[in-house]
Amino acid sequence: MTLIRKATPQDSTAVCRIDAMILGNTSRSTELCTAIAAGQCYVASFDMDVIGFAIMNQSFFNQSFVSLIMVHPQYQKHGVGADLLLYLESICPTDKLFTSTNLSNKRMQRLCNKLGYDYSGTITHLDQADPELFYCKTV
């Protein structure tokens, strides 16, 4: 069973390892450690191993925003991303929860649609030729 909890500094190595594995580099390590220290990172674990994480804060027009969800490749397509997003919905301190994903990330788009998120709009010019799609759910 997947357990989700707030990340601790002891989780930083595992969180950064998963991110680097998927991203292909360690460019976000400082950002991830800052989110952990600020209490904005949540980890999913299975058999005591961190298998995924998500970051949520209230930096998006004073609304809750999930800026990142990452799941270890070995555990993708097993519902871990959905578990993380549902957990964040359950603890969300605002009435609405926003998230976003690139147009190329069909898996995250399907997850948002499956969990009842409404498409909110698109922003271009963030990533070259890959617009950012925003989603919102009233929680």
C-alpha positions in Angstrom: 0.0 0.0 0.0 1.2 3.5 -0.9 1.7 5.8 2.1 1.8 9.6 1.5 3.3 12.0 4.0 5.0 15.3 4.2 8.6 15.0 3.1 11.4 15.4 5.7 15.0 16.4 5.1 15.9 12.7 5.2 13.9 12.3 2.0 15.8 14.8 0.0 18.3 12.3 -1.5 15.5 10.0 -2.7 13.4 12.9 -4.0 16.3 14.4 -5.9 17.3 11.0 -7.3 13.8 10.4 -8.7 13.7 13.8 -10.2 17.1 13.5 -11.8 16.2 10.0 -13.2 13.2 11.5 -15.0 14.5 14.9 -15.9 17.9 13.6 -16.9 19.9 16.1 -14.7 20.1 17.5 -11.2 19.2 21.1 -12.1 16.2 21.2 -9.7 18.0 19.7 -6.6 18.2 23.1 -4.8 14.6 23.9 -5.6 13.5 20.5 -4.3 15.4 20.8 -1.1 14.0 24.2 -0.5 10.4 22.9 -1.0 11.1 20.1 1.5 12.5 22.5 4.0 9.4 24.8 3.5 7.0 21.8 4.1 5.7 22.0 0.6 6.8 18.5 -0.6 4.9 15.3 -0.1 6.3 11.8 -0.7 4.7 8.6 -1.7 6.4 5.5 -0.2 6.0 1.8 -0.6 7.8 -0.7 1.7 9.7 2.3 3.3 11.1 3.4 -0.1 10.2 6.8 -1.6 8.5 6.1 -5.0 7.2 9.5 -5.9 6.7 13.1 -4.7 4.6 16.2 -5.3 5.1 19.8 -4.5 2.1 22.0 -3.5 2.2 25.6 -2.3 0.0 28.7 -2.4 2.1 30.8 -4.8 -0.4 30.9 -7.7 -2.5 34.0 -7.1 -2.8 32.9 -3.4 -4.4 29.7 -4.6 -3.0 26.2 -4.0 -0.9 25.0 -6.9 0.7 21.6 -7.6 3.9 22.5 -9.4 5.4 19.1 -9.8 4.4 15.4 -9.5 7.1 12.8 -10.2 6.8 9.0 -9.9 9.8 6.6 -10.1 9.6 4.9 -13.5 9.3 1.5 -11.9 6.0 2.6 -10.2 4.5 4.6 -13.0 1.1 3.4 -14.3 0.3 2.0 -10.8 -1.9 4.9 -9.5 0.9 6.7 -7.5 0.4 10.0 -9.3 -3.4 9.8 -8.7 -2.8 8.9 -5.0 -0.5 11.9 -4.6 -3.0 14.3 -6.3 -5.9 13.0 -4.3 -3.9 13.3 -1.1 -3.1 16.9 -1.9 -6.8 17.6 -2.6 -7.6 16.2 0.8 -5.2 18.6 2.6 -5.6 21.6 0.3 -5.9 24.8 2.4 -7.7 26.7 -0.3 -11.1 26.2 -2.1 -9.4 25.5 -5.4 -6.4 23.4 -6.4 -4.6 24.3 -9.6 -2.0 22.4 -11.6 -0.4 22.5 -15.0 1.4 20.4 -17.5 2.9 20.6 -20.9 0.8 19.9 -24.0 3.2 17.0 -24.7 2.5 15.4 -21.3 -0.6 13.4 -22.3 -0.3 11.2 -19.1 -0.8 14.2 -16.8 -3.6 15.5 -18.9 -5.4 12.2 -18.7 -4.9 12.2 -14.9 -6.4 15.6 -14.5 -9.4 14.7 -16.6 -9.9 11.4 -14.8 -9.8 13.2 -11.4 -12.3 15.9 -12.5 -10.1 18.8 -13.1 -11.4 21.5 -15.4 -9.2 22.9 -18.1 -8.4 26.6 -17.2 -6.3 27.9 -20.1 -3.0 27.8 -21.9 0.2 29.8 -21.6 2.7 29.8 -24.4 6.3 30.8 -24.4 7.3 29.0 -21.2 8.8 26.0 -23.0 9.8 26.3 -26.6 7.0 24.8 -28.8 5.3 23.1 -25.8 2.5 25.2 -24.3 1.5 24.9 -20.6 -2.0 23.7 -20.0 -3.6 24.8 -16.7 -6.2 22.8 -14.7 -8.4 23.6 -11.7 -10.5 21.7 -9.3 -12.8 23.0 -6.5 -12.0 20.9 -3.5 
